[in-house]
Amino acid sequence: LAVVSDDLGDSATAERYFAQAAEVMRTLPGPPGNLVYPLFGWGRMKFFRGDYVEARRLAEEAYAHAKKAGGERHPNTAVAAMQLAMVQ
């Protein structure tokens, strides 16, 4: 729903859905490796809104989670590292 909302130009709704998805996934055991996807989207929304502090926090969380879930050489870790570099 977040991606579709974003594609339709409704960034406020997209951000809400990304945040909600991340919050729910954080409560799951593990949490699951695919938690990085709502974190990527949510962080991107924050970045484009100019909230660089929150974008950085989300990028750091995504990077740590991606590294733990898939290791240093996993594509999700690379994406998270790229997002983190954008907000440094």
N, CA, C and O atoms as a CHARMM CRD file, in Angstrom:
* protein
*
  352
    1    1 LEU  N      0.81700  -1.19800   0.00000 PROA 1      0.00000
    2    1 LEU  CA     0.00000   0.00000   0.00000 PROA 1      0.00000
    3    1 LEU  C      0.86100   1.26300   0.00000 PROA 1      0.00000
    4    1 LEU  O      0.50700   2.26600  -0.61900 PROA 1      0.00000
    5    2 ALA  N      1.99400   1.20100   0.70100 PROA 2      0.00000
    6    2 ALA  CA     2.87600   2.36600   0.75400 PROA 2      0.00000
    7    2 ALA  C      3.42600   2.68800  -0.63000 PROA 2      0.00000
    8    2 ALA  O      3.43300   3.84600  -1.04700 PROA 2      0.00000
    9    3 VAL  N      3.88100   1.67100  -1.33300 PROA 3      0.00000
   10    3 VAL  CA     4.45900   1.89000  -2.66400 PROA 3      0.00000
   11    3 VAL  C      3.40400   2.42100  -3.61900 PROA 3      0.00000
   12    3 VAL  O      3.67000   3.34500  -4.38700 PROA 3      0.00000
   13    4 VAL  N      2.21100   1.84700  -3.57900 PROA 4      0.00000
   14    4 VAL  CA     1.13500   2.30200  -4.46400 PROA 4      0.00000
   15    4 VAL  C      0.76100   3.74000  -4.12700 PROA 4      0.00000
   16    4 VAL  O      0.57700   4.55700  -5.03000 PROA 4      0.00000
   17    5 SER  N      0.64600   4.05700  -2.84800 PROA 5      0.00000
   18    5 SER  CA     0.33100   5.43200  -2.44600 PROA 5      0.00000
   19    5 SER  C      1.39200   6.40300  -2.93900 PROA 5      0.00000
   20    5 SER  O      1.07600   7.48800  -3.42600 PROA 5      0.00000
   21    6 ASP  N      2.65100   6.00600  -2.80900 PROA 6      0.00000
   22    6 ASP  CA     3.74900   6.85500  -3.28800 PROA 6      0.00000
   23    6 ASP  C      3.66600   7.02800  -4.79900 PROA 6      0.00000
   24    6 ASP  O      3.83000   8.13900  -5.30500 PROA 6      0.00000
   25    7 ASP  N      3.41100   5.94000  -5.52300 PROA 7      0.00000
   26    7 ASP  CA     3.28400   6.00800  -6.98500 PROA 7      0.00000
   27    7 ASP  C      2.13700   6.92500  -7.41200 PROA 7      0.00000
   28    7 ASP  O      2.19600   7.56100  -8.46400 PROA 7      0.00000
   29    8 LEU  N      1.09500   6.98400  -6.58400 PROA 8      0.00000
   30    8 LEU  CA    -0.05200   7.84100  -6.89400 PROA 8      0.00000
   31    8 LEU  C      0.16900   9.28700  -6.46000 PROA 8      0.00000
   32    8 LEU  O     -0.69500  10.14000  -6.66800 PROA 8      0.00000
   33    9 GLY  N      1.32500   9.56300  -5.85700 PROA 9      0.00000
   34    9 GLY  CA     1.64700  10.93100  -5.45700 PROA 9      0.00000
   35    9 GLY  C      1.17900  11.31100  -4.06800 PROA 9      0.00000
   36    9 GLY  O      1.25600  12.47900  -3.68900 PROA 9      0.00000
   37   10 ASP  N      0.69600  10.34700  -3.30500 PROA 10     0.00000
   38   10 ASP  CA     0.21800  10.61400  -1.95000 PROA 10     0.00000
   39   10 ASP  C      1.31600  10.24900  -0.95700 PROA 10     0.00000
   40   10 ASP  O      1.26500   9.19700  -0.31900 PROA 10     0.00000
   41   11 SER  N      2.30300  11.12400  -0.83400 PROA 11     0.00000
   42   11 SER  CA     3.46900  10.80800  -0.00900 PROA 11     0.00000
   43   11 SER  C      3.14100  10.72000   1.47800 PROA 11     0.00000
   44   11 SER  O      3.77100   9.94300   2.19700 PROA 11     0.00000
   45   12 ALA  N      2.17800  11.49200   1.95200 PROA 12     0.00000
   46   12 ALA  CA     1.81800  11.43800   3.37400 PROA 12     0.00000
   47   12 ALA  C      1.24400  10.06500   3.73100 PROA 12     0.00000
   48   12 ALA  O      1.58900   9.49900   4.76800 PROA 12     0.00000
   49   13 THR  N      0.38700   9.54100   2.89000 PROA 13     0.00000
   50   13 THR  CA    -0.17800   8.20900   3.12500 PROA 13     0.00000
   51   13 THR  C      0.89700   7.15100   2.98600 PROA 13     0.00000
   52   13 THR  O      0.94800   6.21100   3.77900 PROA 13     0.00000
   53   14 ALA  N      1.75500   7.28900   1.99200 PROA 14     0.00000
   54   14 ALA  CA     2.84300   6.32900   1.79500 PROA 14     0.00000
   55   14 ALA  C      3.73700   6.28600   3.03000 PROA 14     0.00000
   56   14 ALA  O      4.09100   5.20700   3.50400 PROA 14     0.00000
   57   15 GLU  N      4.09900   7.44500   3.54500 PROA 15     0.00000
   58   15 GLU  CA     4.95700   7.48300   4.72600 PROA 15     0.00000
   59   15 GLU  C      4.28000   6.80500   5.91300 PROA 15     0.00000
   60   15 GLU  O      4.92600   6.08100   6.67200 PROA 15     0.00000
   61   16 ARG  N      2.99700   7.03600   6.06900 PROA 16     0.00000
   62   16 ARG  CA     2.25000   6.40800   7.16700 PROA 16     0.00000
   63   16 ARG  C      2.25700   4.88600   7.02400 PROA 16     0.00000
   64   16 ARG  O      2.44600   4.17400   8.01100 PROA 16     0.00000
   65   17 TYR  N      2.05400   4.38600   5.81300 PROA 17     0.00000
   66   17 TYR  CA     2.06100   2.93900   5.60100 PROA 17     0.00000
   67   17 TYR  C      3.45900   2.34000   5.80600 PROA 17     0.00000
   68   17 TYR  O      3.58700   1.26800   6.39700 PROA 17     0.00000
   69   18 PHE  N      4.50500   3.02100   5.32500 PROA 18     0.00000
   70   18 PHE  CA     5.86400   2.52400   5.56300 PROA 18     0.00000
   71   18 PHE  C      6.15000   2.44700   7.06200 PROA 18     0.00000
   72   18 PHE  O      6.70100   1.45800   7.54500 PROA 18     0.00000
   73   19 ALA  N      5.77400   3.48900   7.78800 PROA 19     0.00000
   74   19 ALA  CA     6.00900   3.52400   9.23600 PROA 19     0.00000
   75   19 ALA  C      5.23200   2.41000   9.93600 PROA 19     0.00000
   76   19 ALA  O      5.76500   1.72100  10.80600 PROA 19     0.00000
   77   20 GLN  N      3.99000   2.24300   9.55500 PROA 20     0.00000
   78   20 GLN  CA     3.15200   1.20600  10.16400 PROA 20     0.00000
   79   20 GLN  C      3.72300  -0.18800   9.88500 PROA 20     0.00000
   80   20 GLN  O      3.77700  -1.02700  10.78300 PROA 20     0.00000
   81   21 ALA  N      4.14100  -0.42900   8.66900 PROA 21     0.00000
   82   21 ALA  CA     4.71600  -1.73500   8.31700 PROA 21     0.00000
   83   21 ALA  C      5.98000  -1.99700   9.12600 PROA 21     0.00000
   84   21 ALA  O      6.17400  -3.09800   9.64000 PROA 21     0.00000
   85   22 ALA  N      6.83800  -0.98800   9.23800 PROA 22     0.00000
   86   22 ALA  CA     8.07600  -1.15900  10.01000 PROA 22     0.00000
   87   22 ALA  C      7.77300  -1.44200  11.47400 PROA 22     0.00000
   88   22 ALA  O      8.39700  -2.31200  12.08200 PROA 22     0.00000
   89   23 GLU  N      6.82600  -0.71700  12.03600 PROA 23     0.00000
   90   23 GLU  CA     6.48000  -0.92100  13.45100 PROA 23     0.00000
   91   23 GLU  C      5.96400  -2.34100  13.69400 PROA 23     0.00000
   92   23 GLU  O      6.34200  -2.97600  14.67800 PROA 23     0.00000
   93   24 VAL  N      5.11800  -2.83300  12.81600 PROA 24     0.00000
   94   24 VAL  CA     4.58400  -4.18500  12.97800 PROA 24     0.00000
   95   24 VAL  C      5.70700  -5.20900  12.81000 PROA 24     0.00000
   96   24 VAL  O      5.81000  -6.14400  13.60300 PROA 24     0.00000
   97   25 MET  N      6.53700  -5.04400  11.80200 PROA 25     0.00000
   98   25 MET  CA     7.59900  -6.01900  11.54300 PROA 25     0.00000
   99   25 MET  C      8.65400  -6.04100  12.64500 PROA 25     0.00000
  100   25 MET  O      9.26900  -7.07600  12.90200 PROA 25     0.00000
  101   26 ARG  N      8.86200  -4.89000  13.29900 PROA 26     0.00000
  102   26 ARG  CA     9.82300  -4.84400  14.41300 PROA 26     0.00000
  103   26 ARG  C      9.38700  -5.73400  15.57400 PROA 26     0.00000
  104   26 ARG  O     10.22500  -6.18200  16.35800 PROA 26     0.00000
  105   27 THR  N      8.09600  -5.99200  15.68900 PROA 27     0.00000
  106   27 THR  CA     7.57600  -6.79700  16.79900 PROA 27     0.00000
  107   27 THR  C      7.64800  -8.29500  16.51700 PROA 27     0.00000
  108   27 THR  O      7.47400  -9.10300  17.42900 PROA 27     0.00000
  109   28 LEU  N      7.90300  -8.67400  15.26800 PROA 28     0.00000
  110   28 LEU  CA     7.95000 -10.09000  14.91400 PROA 28     0.00000
  111   28 LEU  C      9.25500 -10.72200  15.38400 PROA 28     0.00000
  112   28 LEU  O     10.27200 -10.03800  15.48900 PROA 28     0.00000
  113   29 PRO  N      9.23400 -12.01800  15.66500 PROA 29     0.00000
  114   29 PRO  CA    10.46600 -12.68900  16.08700 PROA 29     0.00000
  115   29 PRO  C     11.55000 -12.53200  15.02500 PROA 29     0.00000
  116   29 PRO  O     11.29600 -12.70200  13.83300 PROA 29     0.00000
  117   30 GLY  N     12.70300 -12.22000  15.45100 PROA 30     0.00000
  118   30 GLY  CA    13.83200 -12.07700  14.52600 PROA 30     0.00000
  119   30 GLY  C     14.45300 -10.70700  14.54700 PROA 30     0.00000
  120   30 GLY  O     15.61500 -10.62700  14.94300 PROA 30     0.00000
  121   31 PRO  N     13.83200  -9.64400  14.17600 PROA 31     0.00000
  122   31 PRO  CA    12.70700  -9.50100  13.24100 PROA 31     0.00000
  123   31 PRO  C     13.09200 -10.01700  11.85700 PROA 31     0.00000
  124   31 PRO  O     14.26800 -10.27300  11.60100 PROA 31     0.00000
  125   32 PRO  N     12.11800 -10.17100  10.96500 PROA 32     0.00000
  126   32 PRO  CA    12.39700 -10.76500   9.65800 PROA 32     0.00000
  127   32 PRO  C     13.33700  -9.90300   8.81100 PROA 32     0.00000
  128   32 PRO  O     13.39600  -8.68300   8.96500 PROA 32     0.00000
  129   33 GLY  N     14.05900 -10.56000   7.92400 PROA 33     0.00000
  130   33 GLY  CA    15.00200  -9.86800   7.05600 PROA 33     0.00000
  131   33 GLY  C     14.36600  -8.80800   6.17600 PROA 33     0.00000
  132   33 GLY  O     15.01000  -7.81700   5.83100 PROA 33     0.00000
  133   34 ASN  N     13.10900  -9.00700   5.81200 PROA 34     0.00000
  134   34 ASN  CA    12.47600  -8.04600   4.91700 PROA 34     0.00000
  135   34 ASN  C     11.98100  -6.78300   5.62800 PROA 34     0.00000
  136   34 ASN  O     11.31100  -5.95400   5.01300 PROA 34     0.00000
  137   35 LEU  N     12.30600  -6.62800   6.92100 PROA 35     0.00000
  138   35 LEU  CA    12.05000  -5.37000   7.61700 PROA 35     0.00000
  139   35 LEU  C     12.74900  -4.21200   6.90600 PROA 35     0.00000
  140   35 LEU  O     12.30700  -3.06800   7.00400 PROA 35     0.00000
  141   36 VAL  N     13.82600  -4.50100   6.20000 PROA 36     0.00000
  142   36 VAL  CA    14.56800  -3.42800   5.52500 PROA 36     0.00000
  143   36 VAL  C     13.71100  -2.69600   4.49400 PROA 36     0.00000
  144   36 VAL  O     13.93700  -1.51000   4.25300 PROA 36     0.00000
  145   37 TYR  N     12.74300  -3.35900   3.88300 PROA 37     0.00000
  146   37 TYR  CA    11.97500  -2.71800   2.81400 PROA 37     0.00000
  147   37 TYR  C     11.13300  -1.54300   3.30100 PROA 37     0.00000
  148   37 TYR  O     11.20500  -0.47300   2.69700 PROA 37     0.00000
  149   38 PRO  N     10.34000  -1.68700   4.35800 PROA 38     0.00000
  150   38 PRO  CA     9.64700  -0.48000   4.82200 PROA 38     0.00000
  151   38 PRO  C     10.61300   0.56700   5.38100 PROA 38     0.00000
  152   38 PRO  O     10.33800   1.76400   5.29600 PROA 38     0.00000
  153   39 LEU  N     11.74000   0.13100   5.95100 PROA 39     0.00000
  154   39 LEU  CA    12.72600   1.09800   6.43500 PROA 39     0.00000
  155   39 LEU  C     13.32000   1.88600   5.27000 PROA 39     0.00000
  156   39 LEU  O     13.52700   3.09500   5.38000 PROA 39     0.00000
  157   40 PHE  N     13.59500   1.20300   4.15100 PROA 40     0.00000
  158   40 PHE  CA    14.10300   1.89800   2.96600 PROA 40     0.00000
  159   40 PHE  C     13.09400   2.95300   2.49800 PROA 40     0.00000
  160   40 PHE  O     13.45100   4.10700   2.26500 PROA 40     0.00000
  161   41 GLY  N     11.84800   2.54400   2.36500 PROA 41     0.00000
  162   41 GLY  CA    10.81700   3.46300   1.88100 PROA 41     0.00000
  163   41 GLY  C     10.58300   4.61600   2.82900 PROA 41     0.00000
  164   41 GLY  O     10.49500   5.76900   2.40500 PROA 41     0.00000
  165   42 TRP  N     10.48300   4.31500   4.10200 PROA 42     0.00000
  166   42 TRP  CA    10.23000   5.33800   5.11500 PROA 42     0.00000
  167   42 TRP  C     11.39500   6.33000   5.16100 PROA 42     0.00000
  168   42 TRP  O     11.18800   7.54200   5.22900 PROA 42     0.00000
  169   43 GLY  N     12.60200   5.81000   5.12500 PROA 43     0.00000
  170   43 GLY  CA    13.77600   6.67500   5.12600 PROA 43     0.00000
  171   43 GLY  C     13.83600   7.57100   3.89900 PROA 43     0.00000
  172   43 GLY  O     14.20900   8.74000   3.98800 PROA 43     0.00000
  173   44 ARG  N     13.46400   7.01200   2.75700 PROA 44     0.00000
  174   44 ARG  CA    13.43700   7.79700   1.52400 PROA 44     0.00000
  175   44 ARG  C     12.41600   8.92100   1.61800 PROA 44     0.00000
  176   44 ARG  O     12.67300  10.03600   1.16500 PROA 44     0.00000
  177   45 MET  N     11.25100   8.62800   2.21000 PROA 45     0.00000
  178   45 MET  CA    10.22300   9.65500   2.38400 PROA 45     0.00000
  179   45 MET  C     10.75400  10.77600   3.27300 PROA 45     0.00000
  180   45 MET  O     10.57000  11.95600   2.97400 PROA 45     0.00000
  181   46 LYS  N     11.41300  10.39900   4.36600 PROA 46     0.00000
  182   46 LYS  CA    11.98000  11.39900   5.27500 PROA 46     0.00000
  183   46 LYS  C     13.04500  12.23600   4.56300 PROA 46     0.00000
  184   46 LYS  O     13.09500  13.45400   4.73100 PROA 46     0.00000
  185   47 PHE  N     13.89000  11.58700   3.77400 PROA 47     0.00000
  186   47 PHE  CA    14.95000  12.28300   3.05100 PROA 47     0.00000
  187   47 PHE  C     14.36200  13.33800   2.11800 PROA 47     0.00000
  188   47 PHE  O     14.80100  14.48800   2.12600 PROA 47     0.00000
  189   48 PHE  N     13.37500  12.95400   1.31700 PROA 48     0.00000
  190   48 PHE  CA    12.80500  13.89200   0.35600 PROA 48     0.00000
  191   48 PHE  C     11.96200  14.97800   1.00700 PROA 48     0.00000
  192   48 PHE  O     11.68800  16.00600   0.38800 PROA 48     0.00000
  193   49 ARG  N     11.54500  14.75600   2.26000 PROA 49     0.00000
  194   49 ARG  CA    10.85500  15.81000   3.00600 PROA 49     0.00000
  195   49 ARG  C     11.84800  16.75000   3.68900 PROA 49     0.00000
  196   49 ARG  O     11.45800  17.77800   4.24300 PROA 49     0.00000
  197   50 GLY  N     13.12100  16.39600   3.64600 PROA 50     0.00000
  198   50 GLY  CA    14.13900  17.23300   4.27500 PROA 50     0.00000
  199   50 GLY  C     14.39500  16.92200   5.73200 PROA 50     0.00000
  200   50 GLY  O     15.10100  17.67200   6.40700 PROA 50     0.00000
  201   51 ASP  N     13.83300  15.82600   6.23500 PROA 51     0.00000
  202   51 ASP  CA    14.05800  15.40400   7.62300 PROA 51     0.00000
  203   51 ASP  C     15.27000  14.47400   7.63900 PROA 51     0.00000
  204   51 ASP  O     15.13800  13.25600   7.75000 PROA 51     0.00000
  205   52 TYR  N     16.44800  15.07700   7.52500 PROA 52     0.00000
  206   52 TYR  CA    17.67800  14.30500   7.36500 PROA 52     0.00000
  207   52 TYR  C     18.08100  13.55700   8.63600 PROA 52     0.00000
  208   52 TYR  O     18.70600  12.49900   8.56400 PROA 52     0.00000
  209   53 VAL  N     17.72500  14.10300   9.79400 PROA 53     0.00000
  210   53 VAL  CA    18.05700  13.42000  11.05100 PROA 53     0.00000
  211   53 VAL  C     17.30200  12.09700  11.13600 PROA 53     0.00000
  212   53 VAL  O     17.88700  11.06400  11.46100 PROA 53     0.00000
  213   54 GLU  N     16.02100  12.13200  10.84800 PROA 54     0.00000
  214   54 GLU  CA    15.21300  10.90700  10.90100 PROA 54     0.00000
  215   54 GLU  C     15.58600   9.97300   9.75000 PROA 54     0.00000
  216   54 GLU  O     15.60800   8.75500   9.92500 PROA 54     0.00000
  217   55 ALA  N     15.87400  10.52700   8.58700 PROA 55     0.00000
  218   55 ALA  CA    16.30400   9.69500   7.45600 PROA 55     0.00000
  219   55 ALA  C     17.58900   8.95100   7.81200 PROA 55     0.00000
  220   55 ALA  O     17.74800   7.77900   7.47100 PROA 55     0.00000
  221   56 ARG  N     18.49000   9.62700   8.48900 PROA 56     0.00000
  222   56 ARG  CA    19.74300   8.97500   8.88700 PROA 56     0.00000
  223   56 ARG  C     19.48800   7.87600   9.91900 PROA 56     0.00000
  224   56 ARG  O     20.06700   6.79300   9.83300 PROA 56     0.00000
  225   57 ARG  N     18.62800   8.15500  10.88500 PROA 57     0.00000
  226   57 ARG  CA    18.31700   7.14900  11.90100 PROA 57     0.00000
  227   57 ARG  C     17.73900   5.89100  11.25400 PROA 57     0.00000
  228   57 ARG  O     18.12700   4.77700  11.60600 PROA 57     0.00000
  229   58 LEU  N     16.82100   6.06700  10.31900 PROA 58     0.00000
  230   58 LEU  CA    16.21500   4.92500   9.63000 PROA 58     0.00000
  231   58 LEU  C     17.22900   4.20300   8.74800 PROA 58     0.00000
  232   58 LEU  O     17.20700   2.97500   8.66100 PROA 58     0.00000
  233   59 ALA  N     18.11700   4.95200   8.09300 PROA 59     0.00000
  234   59 ALA  CA    19.16100   4.32900   7.26600 PROA 59     0.00000
  235   59 ALA  C     20.12200   3.52900   8.13200 PROA 59     0.00000
  236   59 ALA  O     20.56000   2.44700   7.74000 PROA 59     0.00000
  237   60 GLU  N     20.45100   4.05100   9.30200 PROA 60     0.00000
  238   60 GLU  CA    21.33100   3.31100  10.22200 PROA 60     0.00000
  239   60 GLU  C     20.66600   2.02500  10.69300 PROA 60     0.00000
  240   60 GLU  O     21.30500   0.97600  10.76500 PROA 60     0.00000
  241   61 GLU  N     19.37600   2.11400  11.01500 PROA 61     0.00000
  242   61 GLU  CA    18.64300   0.91800  11.43900 PROA 61     0.00000
  243   61 GLU  C     18.58500  -0.09800  10.29900 PROA 61     0.00000
  244   61 GLU  O     18.81200  -1.28800  10.51900 PROA 61     0.00000
  245   62 ALA  N     18.28800   0.35600   9.09800 PROA 62     0.00000
  246   62 ALA  CA    18.20800  -0.54500   7.94400 PROA 62     0.00000
  247   62 ALA  C     19.55700  -1.19700   7.67800 PROA 62     0.00000
  248   62 ALA  O     19.62500  -2.39200   7.39000 PROA 62     0.00000
  249   63 TYR  N     20.63100  -0.41700   7.77300 PROA 63     0.00000
  250   63 TYR  CA    21.96800  -0.96100   7.53100 PROA 63     0.00000
  251   63 TYR  C     22.30800  -2.03800   8.56000 PROA 63     0.00000
  252   63 TYR  O     22.76900  -3.12200   8.20300 PROA 63     0.00000
  253   64 ALA  N     22.07900  -1.73600   9.83100 PROA 64     0.00000
  254   64 ALA  CA    22.38300  -2.71400  10.88800 PROA 64     0.00000
  255   64 ALA  C     21.56200  -3.98200  10.70700 PROA 64     0.00000
  256   64 ALA  O     22.07300  -5.09000  10.87000 PROA 64     0.00000
  257   65 HSD  N     20.29600  -3.81600  10.37100 PROA 65     0.00000
  258   65 HSD  CA    19.42500  -4.98200  10.20700 PROA 65     0.00000
  259   65 HSD  C     19.82200  -5.78100   8.96100 PROA 65     0.00000
  260   65 HSD  O     19.87700  -7.01000   9.00400 PROA 65     0.00000
  261   66 ALA  N     20.09400  -5.09300   7.86300 PROA 66     0.00000
  262   66 ALA  CA    20.48200  -5.79300   6.62400 PROA 66     0.00000
  263   66 ALA  C     21.77400  -6.55900   6.82200 PROA 66     0.00000
  264   66 ALA  O     21.90600  -7.69500   6.36600 PROA 66     0.00000
  265   67 LYS  N     22.72800  -5.93900   7.50100 PROA 67     0.00000
  266   67 LYS  CA    24.01300  -6.59400   7.75400 PROA 67     0.00000
  267   67 LYS  C     23.82800  -7.83100   8.62300 PROA 67     0.00000
  268   67 LYS  O     24.45100  -8.86500   8.38500 PROA 67     0.00000
  269   68 LYS  N     22.97200  -7.71900   9.62800 PROA 68     0.00000
  270   68 LYS  CA    22.71200  -8.85700  10.51200 PROA 68     0.00000
  271   68 LYS  C     21.96700  -9.97000   9.76600 PROA 68     0.00000
  272   68 LYS  O     22.28300 -11.14800   9.93100 PROA 68     0.00000
  273   69 ALA  N     20.98900  -9.59900   8.95500 PROA 69     0.00000
  274   69 ALA  CA    20.15300 -10.59100   8.27000 PROA 69     0.00000
  275   69 ALA  C     20.85600 -11.24300   7.07800 PROA 69     0.00000
  276   69 ALA  O     20.68400 -12.43900   6.84100 PROA 69     0.00000
  277   70 GLY  N     21.64900 -10.46600   6.32200 PROA 70     0.00000
  278   70 GLY  CA    22.19900 -11.00900   5.09600 PROA 70     0.00000
  279   70 GLY  C     23.71200 -10.96500   4.96500 PROA 70     0.00000
  280   70 GLY  O     24.28300 -11.57400   4.06000 PROA 70     0.00000
  281   71 GLY  N     24.35700 -10.24500   5.86800 PROA 71     0.00000
  282   71 GLY  CA    25.81300 -10.13800   5.80400 PROA 71     0.00000
  283   71 GLY  C     26.27500  -8.92700   5.01500 PROA 71     0.00000
  284   71 GLY  O     25.48100  -8.20800   4.40800 PROA 71     0.00000
  285   72 GLU  N     27.57400  -8.72600   5.04400 PROA 72     0.00000
  286   72 GLU  CA    28.20400  -7.55900   4.41600 PROA 72     0.00000
  287   72 GLU  C     27.98400  -7.48700   2.91000 PROA 72     0.00000
  288   72 GLU  O     27.89400  -6.39200   2.35500 PROA 72     0.00000
  289   73 ARG  N     27.89700  -8.62200   2.24700 PROA 73     0.00000
  290   73 ARG  CA    27.86600  -8.62800   0.78600 PROA 73     0.00000
  291   73 ARG  C     26.45700  -8.79300   0.19200 PROA 73     0.00000
  292   73 ARG  O     26.30000  -8.94600  -1.01900 PROA 73     0.00000
  293   74 HSD  N     25.45300  -8.75900   1.04800 PROA 74     0.00000
  294   74 HSD  CA    24.07900  -8.91100   0.56900 PROA 74     0.00000
  295   74 HSD  C     23.63000  -7.61900  -0.13500 PROA 74     0.00000
  296   74 HSD  O     23.99000  -6.52600   0.30200 PROA 74     0.00000
  297   75 PRO  N     22.85300  -7.73400  -1.21000 PROA 75     0.00000
  298   75 PRO  CA    22.37700  -6.53100  -1.91000 PROA 75     0.00000
  299   75 PRO  C     21.61400  -5.55400  -1.00600 PROA 75     0.00000
  300   75 PRO  O     21.73700  -4.34100  -1.17600 PROA 75     0.00000
  301   76 ASN  N     20.83100  -6.06300  -0.05200 PROA 76     0.00000
  302   76 ASN  CA    20.11300  -5.16100   0.85600 PROA 76     0.00000
  303   76 ASN  C     21.07700  -4.34400   1.70500 PROA 76     0.00000
  304   76 ASN  O     20.79400  -3.19200   2.03100 PROA 76     0.00000
  305   77 THR  N     22.21300  -4.93300   2.06400 PROA 77     0.00000
  306   77 THR  CA    23.21400  -4.20700   2.83600 PROA 77     0.00000
  307   77 THR  C     23.80400  -3.08800   1.98700 PROA 77     0.00000
  308   77 THR  O     24.06100  -1.99300   2.48700 PROA 77     0.00000
  309   78 ALA  N     24.01700  -3.36200   0.71400 PROA 78     0.00000
  310   78 ALA  CA    24.53900  -2.33400  -0.19200 PROA 78     0.00000
  311   78 ALA  C     23.55000  -1.18300  -0.35700 PROA 78     0.00000
  312   78 ALA  O     23.94900  -0.01800  -0.36100 PROA 78     0.00000
  313   79 VAL  N     22.27100  -1.50000  -0.49300 PROA 79     0.00000
  314   79 VAL  CA    21.24700  -0.45800  -0.62600 PROA 79     0.00000
  315   79 VAL  C     21.19400   0.37300   0.65000 PROA 79     0.00000
  316   79 VAL  O     21.12900   1.60100   0.59500 PROA 79     0.00000
  317   80 ALA  N     21.22200  -0.28800   1.78400 PROA 80     0.00000
  318   80 ALA  CA    21.20300   0.42600   3.06300 PROA 80     0.00000
  319   80 ALA  C     22.43100   1.32100   3.21300 PROA 80     0.00000
  320   80 ALA  O     22.32200   2.44500   3.70100 PROA 80     0.00000
  321   81 ALA  N     23.58400   0.83500   2.80300 PROA 81     0.00000
  322   81 ALA  CA    24.81400   1.62400   2.86400 PROA 81     0.00000
  323   81 ALA  C     24.70200   2.85200   1.94800 PROA 81     0.00000
  324   81 ALA  O     25.16700   3.93600   2.30100 PROA 81     0.00000
  325   82 MET  N     24.09300   2.68100   0.79200 PROA 82     0.00000
  326   82 MET  CA    23.91000   3.80000  -0.13400 PROA 82     0.00000
  327   82 MET  C     22.99300   4.85400   0.48300 PROA 82     0.00000
  328   82 MET  O     23.27400   6.05000   0.40700 PROA 82     0.00000
  329   83 GLN  N     21.89000   4.40300   1.09600 PROA 83     0.00000
  330   83 GLN  CA    20.98600   5.35800   1.73100 PROA 83     0.00000
  331   83 GLN  C     21.68600   6.07800   2.87600 PROA 83     0.00000
  332   83 GLN  O     21.51300   7.28300   3.05600 PROA 83     0.00000
  333   84 LEU  N     22.46700   5.34600   3.63900 PROA 84     0.00000
  334   84 LEU  CA    23.19600   5.95600   4.73900 PROA 84     0.00000
  335   84 LEU  C     24.18900   6.98800   4.20900 PROA 84     0.00000
  336   84 LEU  O     24.31700   8.06700   4.78800 PROA 84     0.00000
  337   85 ALA  N     24.88400   6.68300   3.13400 PROA 85     0.00000
  338   85 ALA  CA    25.84700   7.61500   2.55200 PROA 85     0.00000
  339   85 ALA  C     25.15500   8.89800   2.07400 PROA 85     0.00000
  340   85 ALA  O     25.73600   9.98000   2.15200 PROA 85     0.00000
  341   86 MET  N     23.93200   8.78000   1.58700 PROA 86     0.00000
  342   86 MET  CA    23.20400   9.96000   1.11700 PROA 86     0.00000
  343   86 MET  C     22.89400  10.94300   2.23600 PROA 86     0.00000
  344   86 MET  O     22.80100  12.14400   1.98400 PROA 86     0.00000
  345   87 VAL  N     22.73400  10.47200   3.44700 PROA 87     0.00000
  346   87 VAL  CA    22.34700  11.35300   4.55700 PROA 87     0.00000
  347   87 VAL  C     23.51000  11.66800   5.49400 PROA 87     0.00000
  348   87 VAL  O     23.31000  12.29800   6.53300 PROA 87     0.00000
  349   88 GLN  N     24.70800  11.24200   5.14500 PROA 88     0.00000
  350   88 GLN  CA    25.87900  11.53500   5.98300 PROA 88     0.00000
  351   88 GLN  C     26.24400  12.99300   5.91400 PROA 88     0.00000
  352   88 GLN  O     27.20400  13.42000   6.55600 PROA 88     0.00000
